[in-house]
């Protein structure tokens, strides 16, 4: 799991331009990403939408999250969804790699 967290951080740091602060855990990743998403919601929604599109988030889940009134809650739920999606992608890559196929990022 620790290796997955580091991989998720690596992907998130590239997409969202965040820097590590302290020990990496799922909770710290969610908090770190929530802050950045909240900032993007306020200042650069187009960039946030573009990143979410590249990450390939489930549109129905994203739409449900945006039904919230609080931008803080939207940011938190998007952070959780993004991290879950990245973990899913990492596990899928590993599965196919161990099955003998090569998958590019």
VMD Tcl script that builds the backbone (N, CA, C; Angstrom):
set m [mol new atoms 315]
animate dup $m
set s [atomselect $m all]
$s set {name element resname resid chain x y z} {
  {N N UNK 1 A 0.818 -1.201 0.000}
  {CA C UNK 1 A 0.000 0.000 0.000}
  {C C UNK 1 A 0.860 1.263 0.000}
  {N N UNK 2 A 1.998 1.207 0.727}
  {CA C UNK 2 A 2.883 2.371 0.778}
  {C C UNK 2 A 3.402 2.730 -0.606}
  {N N UNK 3 A 3.734 1.705 -1.382}
  {CA C UNK 3 A 4.215 1.933 -2.740}
  {C C UNK 3 A 3.123 2.578 -3.591}
  {N N UNK 4 A 1.876 2.130 -3.421}
  {CA C UNK 4 A 0.751 2.731 -4.148}
  {C C UNK 4 A 0.596 4.201 -3.781}
  {N N UNK 5 A 0.737 4.506 -2.504}
  {CA C UNK 5 A 0.602 5.894 -2.054}
  {C C UNK 5 A 1.667 6.762 -2.723}
  {N N UNK 6 A 2.886 6.262 -2.794}
  {CA C UNK 6 A 3.952 7.014 -3.450}
  {C C UNK 6 A 3.676 7.196 -4.940}
  {N N UNK 7 A 3.154 6.161 -5.583}
  {CA C UNK 7 A 2.804 6.270 -6.999}
  {C C UNK 7 A 1.673 7.272 -7.213}
  {N N UNK 8 A 0.674 7.215 -6.352}
  {CA C UNK 8 A -0.446 8.162 -6.452}
  {C C UNK 8 A 0.066 9.576 -6.247}
  {N N UNK 9 A 0.916 9.767 -5.259}
  {CA C UNK 9 A 1.478 11.102 -5.025}
  {C C UNK 9 A 2.228 11.595 -6.258}
  {N N UNK 10 A 3.009 10.724 -6.864}
  {CA C UNK 10 A 3.773 11.101 -8.046}
  {C C UNK 10 A 2.849 11.593 -9.166}
  {N N UNK 11 A 1.777 10.882 -9.399}
  {CA C UNK 11 A 0.815 11.264 -10.438}
  {C C UNK 11 A 0.114 12.569 -10.066}
  {N N UNK 12 A -0.324 12.659 -8.828}
  {CA C UNK 12 A -1.049 13.849 -8.368}
  {C C UNK 12 A -0.143 15.075 -8.406}
  {N N UNK 13 A 1.098 14.912 -7.993}
  {CA C UNK 13 A 2.000 16.063 -7.970}
  {C C UNK 13 A 2.241 16.591 -9.381}
  {N N UNK 14 A 2.296 15.707 -10.369}
  {CA C UNK 14 A 2.460 16.155 -11.762}
  {C C UNK 14 A 1.217 16.880 -12.257}
  {N N UNK 15 A 0.048 16.306 -12.000}
  {CA C UNK 15 A -1.197 16.890 -12.518}
  {C C UNK 15 A -1.632 18.152 -11.782}
  {N N UNK 16 A -1.447 18.159 -10.473}
  {CA C UNK 16 A -1.991 19.249 -9.666}
  {C C UNK 16 A -0.929 20.187 -9.097}
  {N N UNK 17 A 0.340 19.907 -9.377}
  {CA C UNK 17 A 1.430 20.765 -8.915}
  {C C UNK 17 A 1.378 20.983 -7.402}
  {N N UNK 18 A 1.361 19.891 -6.665}
  {CA C UNK 18 A 1.372 19.952 -5.202}
  {C C UNK 18 A 2.704 19.404 -4.695}
  {N N UNK 19 A 3.090 19.867 -3.517}
  {CA C UNK 19 A 4.337 19.418 -2.917}
  {C C UNK 19 A 4.055 18.655 -1.639}
  {N N UNK 20 A 4.876 17.640 -1.416}
  {CA C UNK 20 A 4.729 16.787 -0.241}
  {C C UNK 20 A 5.024 17.591 1.020}
  {N N UNK 21 A 4.199 17.368 2.028}
  {CA C UNK 21 A 4.446 17.993 3.328}
  {C C UNK 21 A 4.237 16.928 4.394}
  {N N UNK 22 A 5.335 16.422 4.922}
  {CA C UNK 22 A 5.239 15.403 5.952}
  {C C UNK 22 A 5.116 14.010 5.373}
  {N N UNK 23 A 4.705 13.089 6.240}
  {CA C UNK 23 A 4.561 11.691 5.861}
  {C C UNK 23 A 3.392 11.509 4.907}
  {N N UNK 24 A 3.585 10.658 3.908}
  {CA C UNK 24 A 2.526 10.395 2.941}
  {C C UNK 24 A 1.606 9.293 3.437}
  {N N UNK 25 A 0.360 9.638 3.608}
  {CA C UNK 25 A -0.700 8.682 3.896}
  {C C UNK 25 A -1.873 9.049 2.998}
  {N N UNK 26 A -2.849 8.194 2.953}
  {CA C UNK 26 A -4.052 8.521 2.178}
  {C C UNK 26 A -4.677 9.809 2.712}
  {N N UNK 27 A -4.745 9.942 4.029}
  {CA C UNK 27 A -5.345 11.145 4.620}
  {C C UNK 27 A -4.595 12.409 4.239}
  {N N UNK 28 A -3.258 12.370 4.282}
  {CA C UNK 28 A -2.497 13.567 3.920}
  {C C UNK 28 A -2.630 13.870 2.434}
  {N N UNK 29 A -2.695 12.828 1.610}
  {CA C UNK 29 A -2.923 13.053 0.177}
  {C C UNK 29 A -4.272 13.708 -0.073}
  {N N UNK 30 A -5.299 13.222 0.610}
  {CA C UNK 30 A -6.639 13.797 0.442}
  {C C UNK 30 A -6.635 15.261 0.874}
  {N N UNK 31 A -6.037 15.555 2.018}
  {CA C UNK 31 A -6.001 16.941 2.501}
  {C C UNK 31 A -5.235 17.840 1.548}
  {N N UNK 32 A -4.067 17.373 1.113}
  {CA C UNK 32 A -3.221 18.141 0.202}
  {C C UNK 32 A -3.957 18.412 -1.115}
  {N N UNK 33 A -4.563 17.389 -1.653}
  {CA C UNK 33 A -5.268 17.516 -2.919}
  {C C UNK 33 A -6.532 18.354 -2.767}
  {N N UNK 34 A -7.228 18.228 -1.656}
  {CA C UNK 34 A -8.431 19.028 -1.410}
  {C C UNK 34 A -8.125 20.523 -1.446}
  {N N UNK 35 A -7.019 20.895 -0.820}
  {CA C UNK 35 A -6.620 22.309 -0.797}
  {C C UNK 35 A -6.381 22.813 -2.216}
  {N N UNK 36 A -5.668 22.017 -3.000}
  {CA C UNK 36 A -5.368 22.425 -4.389}
  {C C UNK 36 A -6.633 22.462 -5.244}
  {N N UNK 37 A -7.504 21.501 -5.072}
  {CA C UNK 37 A -8.754 21.487 -5.842}
  {C C UNK 37 A -9.608 22.692 -5.461}
  {N N UNK 38 A -9.665 23.016 -4.188}
  {CA C UNK 38 A -10.430 24.180 -3.724}
  {C C UNK 38 A -9.907 25.444 -4.394}
  {N N UNK 39 A -8.595 25.547 -4.480}
  {CA C UNK 39 A -7.971 26.697 -5.145}
  {C C UNK 39 A -8.351 26.744 -6.626}
  {N N UNK 40 A -8.308 25.592 -7.281}
  {CA C UNK 40 A -8.670 25.538 -8.696}
  {C C UNK 40 A -10.154 25.836 -8.918}
  {N N UNK 41 A -10.995 25.414 -7.995}
  {CA C UNK 41 A -12.424 25.735 -8.101}
  {C C UNK 41 A -12.644 27.245 -8.121}
  {N N UNK 42 A -11.851 27.951 -7.351}
  {CA C UNK 42 A -11.981 29.409 -7.246}
  {C C UNK 42 A -11.304 30.144 -8.391}
  {N N UNK 43 A -10.110 29.682 -8.782}
  {CA C UNK 43 A -9.276 30.485 -9.666}
  {C C UNK 43 A -9.126 29.963 -11.087}
  {N N UNK 44 A -9.310 28.644 -11.292}
  {CA C UNK 44 A -9.052 28.095 -12.616}
  {C C UNK 44 A -9.864 26.809 -12.837}
  {N N UNK 45 A -11.159 26.974 -12.905}
  {CA C UNK 45 A -12.058 25.836 -13.073}
  {C C UNK 45 A -11.764 25.070 -14.361}
  {N N UNK 46 A -11.388 25.788 -15.421}
  {CA C UNK 46 A -11.096 25.135 -16.695}
  {C C UNK 46 A -9.939 24.140 -16.551}
  {N N UNK 47 A -8.910 24.521 -15.812}
  {CA C UNK 47 A -7.773 23.630 -15.598}
  {C C UNK 47 A -8.206 22.397 -14.811}
  {N N UNK 48 A -9.021 22.593 -13.782}
  {CA C UNK 48 A -9.517 21.476 -12.983}
  {C C UNK 48 A -10.316 20.510 -13.854}
  {N N UNK 49 A -11.198 21.034 -14.668}
  {CA C UNK 49 A -12.010 20.190 -15.548}
  {C C UNK 49 A -11.117 19.420 -16.525}
  {N N UNK 50 A -10.114 20.083 -17.058}
  {CA C UNK 50 A -9.185 19.437 -17.980}
  {C C UNK 50 A -8.442 18.284 -17.301}
  {N N UNK 51 A -7.970 18.507 -16.078}
  {CA C UNK 51 A -7.263 17.456 -15.344}
  {C C UNK 51 A -8.204 16.292 -15.060}
  {N N UNK 52 A -9.431 16.595 -14.628}
  {CA C UNK 52 A -10.386 15.523 -14.328}
  {C C UNK 52 A -10.694 14.709 -15.580}
  {N N UNK 53 A -10.752 15.368 -16.727}
  {CA C UNK 53 A -10.995 14.669 -17.984}
  {C C UNK 53 A -9.846 13.727 -18.302}
  {N N UNK 54 A -8.597 14.198 -18.143}
  {CA C UNK 54 A -7.426 13.370 -18.411}
  {C C UNK 54 A -7.353 12.172 -17.473}
  {N N UNK 55 A -7.762 12.377 -16.223}
  {CA C UNK 55 A -7.731 11.296 -15.237}
  {C C UNK 55 A -8.799 10.259 -15.543}
  {N N UNK 56 A -9.814 10.661 -16.289}
  {CA C UNK 56 A -10.896 9.775 -16.698}
  {C C UNK 56 A -11.787 9.391 -15.522}
  {N N UNK 57 A -12.287 10.435 -14.843}
  {CA C UNK 57 A -13.208 10.204 -13.736}
  {C C UNK 57 A -14.583 9.852 -14.270}
  {N N UNK 58 A -15.315 9.083 -13.502}
  {CA C UNK 58 A -16.684 8.717 -13.850}
  {C C UNK 58 A -17.553 9.976 -13.815}
  {N N UNK 59 A -18.146 10.320 -14.953}
  {CA C UNK 59 A -18.904 11.565 -15.065}
  {C C UNK 59 A -20.101 11.607 -14.129}
  {N N UNK 60 A -20.784 10.501 -13.952}
  {CA C UNK 60 A -21.941 10.472 -13.054}
  {C C UNK 60 A -21.518 10.772 -11.616}
  {N N UNK 61 A -20.373 10.235 -11.203}
  {CA C UNK 61 A -19.873 10.506 -9.849}
  {C C UNK 61 A -19.474 11.969 -9.698}
  {N N UNK 62 A -18.837 12.521 -10.719}
  {CA C UNK 62 A -18.437 13.934 -10.678}
  {C C UNK 62 A -19.683 14.830 -10.602}
  {N N UNK 63 A -20.676 14.514 -11.425}
  {CA C UNK 63 A -21.919 15.301 -11.402}
  {C C UNK 63 A -22.568 15.264 -10.025}
  {N N UNK 64 A -22.581 14.111 -9.409}
  {CA C UNK 64 A -23.158 13.959 -8.063}
  {C C UNK 64 A -22.394 14.819 -7.052}
  {N N UNK 65 A -21.071 14.813 -7.154}
  {CA C UNK 65 A -20.257 15.619 -6.238}
  {C C UNK 65 A -20.566 17.099 -6.398}
  {N N UNK 66 A -20.744 17.556 -7.631}
  {CA C UNK 66 A -21.002 18.974 -7.867}
  {C C UNK 66 A -22.411 19.409 -7.453}
  {N N UNK 67 A -23.235 18.487 -7.002}
  {CA C UNK 67 A -24.538 18.850 -6.450}
  {C C UNK 67 A -24.401 19.467 -5.058}
  {N N UNK 68 A -23.236 19.292 -4.422}
  {CA C UNK 68 A -22.999 19.862 -3.095}
  {C C UNK 68 A -22.959 21.384 -3.166}
  {N N UNK 69 A -23.364 22.021 -2.096}
  {CA C UNK 69 A -23.353 23.474 -2.018}
  {C C UNK 69 A -21.975 23.982 -1.614}
  {N N UNK 70 A -21.334 23.278 -0.718}
  {CA C UNK 70 A -20.055 23.705 -0.162}
  {C C UNK 70 A -18.899 23.370 -1.092}
  {N N UNK 71 A -18.113 24.379 -1.445}
  {CA C UNK 71 A -16.938 24.132 -2.282}
  {C C UNK 71 A -15.897 23.297 -1.537}
  {N N UNK 72 A -15.851 23.427 -0.234}
  {CA C UNK 72 A -14.928 22.608 0.552}
  {C C UNK 72 A -15.302 21.136 0.452}
  {N N UNK 73 A -16.589 20.845 0.506}
  {CA C UNK 73 A -17.048 19.456 0.393}
  {C C UNK 73 A -16.830 18.928 -1.026}
  {N N UNK 74 A -17.059 19.765 -2.025}
  {CA C UNK 74 A -16.797 19.373 -3.414}
  {C C UNK 74 A -15.320 19.026 -3.569}
  {N N UNK 75 A -14.452 19.888 -3.054}
  {CA C UNK 75 A -13.007 19.661 -3.158}
  {C C UNK 75 A -12.606 18.366 -2.465}
  {N N UNK 76 A -13.145 18.135 -1.284}
  {CA C UNK 76 A -12.818 16.918 -0.532}
  {C C UNK 76 A -13.271 15.671 -1.292}
  {N N UNK 77 A -14.514 15.666 -1.746}
  {CA C UNK 77 A -15.035 14.484 -2.442}
  {C C UNK 77 A -14.327 14.243 -3.775}
  {N N UNK 78 A -13.968 15.309 -4.488}
  {CA C UNK 78 A -13.208 15.138 -5.725}
  {C C UNK 78 A -11.831 14.551 -5.432}
  {N N UNK 79 A -11.201 15.018 -4.360}
  {CA C UNK 79 A -9.884 14.494 -3.979}
  {C C UNK 79 A -9.966 12.995 -3.717}
  {N N UNK 80 A -10.970 12.577 -2.982}
  {CA C UNK 80 A -11.150 11.155 -2.685}
  {C C UNK 80 A -11.372 10.378 -3.985}
  {N N UNK 81 A -12.230 10.889 -4.848}
  {CA C UNK 81 A -12.524 10.217 -6.117}
  {C C UNK 81 A -11.272 10.108 -6.993}
  {N N UNK 82 A -10.485 11.165 -7.058}
  {CA C UNK 82 A -9.267 11.169 -7.871}
  {C C UNK 82 A -8.264 10.153 -7.337}
  {N N UNK 83 A -8.082 10.128 -6.036}
  {CA C UNK 83 A -7.137 9.183 -5.433}
  {C C UNK 83 A -7.609 7.750 -5.655}
  {N N UNK 84 A -8.894 7.502 -5.476}
  {CA C UNK 84 A -9.431 6.159 -5.723}
  {C C UNK 84 A -9.202 5.742 -7.169}
  {N N UNK 85 A -9.403 6.665 -8.094}
  {CA C UNK 85 A -9.225 6.365 -9.523}
  {C C UNK 85 A -7.763 6.046 -9.831}
  {N N UNK 86 A -6.856 6.806 -9.233}
  {CA C UNK 86 A -5.438 6.563 -9.480}
  {C C UNK 86 A -5.006 5.207 -8.930}
  {N N UNK 87 A -5.496 4.856 -7.759}
  {CA C UNK 87 A -5.179 3.545 -7.182}
  {C C UNK 87 A -5.722 2.435 -8.083}
  {N N UNK 88 A -6.936 2.618 -8.586}
  {CA C UNK 88 A -7.532 1.642 -9.499}
  {C C UNK 88 A -6.665 1.474 -10.748}
  {N N UNK 89 A -6.186 2.577 -11.315}
  {CA C UNK 89 A -5.348 2.512 -12.511}
  {C C UNK 89 A -4.016 1.806 -12.223}
  {N N UNK 90 A -3.422 2.108 -11.084}
  {CA C UNK 90 A -2.152 1.486 -10.694}
  {C C UNK 90 A -2.327 -0.023 -10.561}
  {N N UNK 91 A -3.394 -0.434 -9.903}
  {CA C UNK 91 A -3.639 -1.865 -9.713}
  {C C UNK 91 A -3.913 -2.563 -11.035}
  {N N UNK 92 A -4.606 -1.898 -11.926}
  {CA C UNK 92 A -4.882 -2.477 -13.243}
  {C C UNK 92 A -3.588 -2.641 -14.029}
  {N N UNK 93 A -2.731 -1.628 -13.995}
  {CA C UNK 93 A -1.441 -1.740 -14.683}
  {C C UNK 93 A -0.636 -2.918 -14.148}
  {N N UNK 94 A -0.609 -3.049 -12.835}
  {CA C UNK 94 A 0.147 -4.152 -12.222}
  {C C UNK 94 A -0.422 -5.501 -12.625}
  {N N UNK 95 A -1.736 -5.593 -12.658}
  {CA C UNK 95 A -2.389 -6.842 -13.033}
  {C C UNK 95 A -1.997 -7.255 -14.445}
  {N N UNK 96 A -2.074 -6.308 -15.381}
  {CA C UNK 96 A -1.736 -6.631 -16.764}
  {C C UNK 96 A -0.251 -6.858 -16.950}
  {N N UNK 97 A 0.567 -6.131 -16.195}
  {CA C UNK 97 A 2.008 -6.314 -16.278}
  {C C UNK 97 A 2.397 -7.701 -15.774}
  {N N UNK 98 A 1.774 -8.125 -14.660}
  {CA C UNK 98 A 2.097 -9.447 -14.116}
  {C C UNK 98 A 1.545 -10.564 -14.998}
  {N N UNK 99 A 0.563 -10.247 -15.834}
  {CA C UNK 99 A 0.003 -11.240 -16.751}
  {C C UNK 99 A 0.830 -11.346 -18.021}
  {N N UNK 100 A 1.909 -10.551 -18.095}
  {CA C UNK 100 A 2.799 -10.661 -19.243}
  {C C UNK 100 A 2.659 -9.558 -20.267}
  {N N UNK 101 A 1.623 -8.772 -20.166}
  {CA C UNK 101 A 1.437 -7.676 -21.110}
  {C C UNK 101 A 2.066 -6.409 -20.573}
  {N N UNK 102 A 2.406 -5.504 -21.451}
  {CA C UNK 102 A 2.960 -4.213 -21.042}
  {C C UNK 102 A 1.922 -3.137 -21.302}
  {N N UNK 103 A 1.703 -2.321 -20.301}
  {CA C UNK 103 A 0.749 -1.228 -20.431}
  {C C UNK 103 A 1.502 0.064 -20.189}
  {N N UNK 104 A 1.338 1.013 -21.060}
  {CA C UNK 104 A 1.987 2.311 -20.874}
  {C C UNK 104 A 1.073 3.216 -20.083}
  {N N UNK 105 A 1.697 4.163 -19.380}
  {CA C UNK 105 A 0.946 5.107 -18.553}
  {C C UNK 105 A 0.216 6.076 -19.350}
}
mol reanalyze $m
mol bondsrecalc $m
mol representation Tube
mol addrep $m
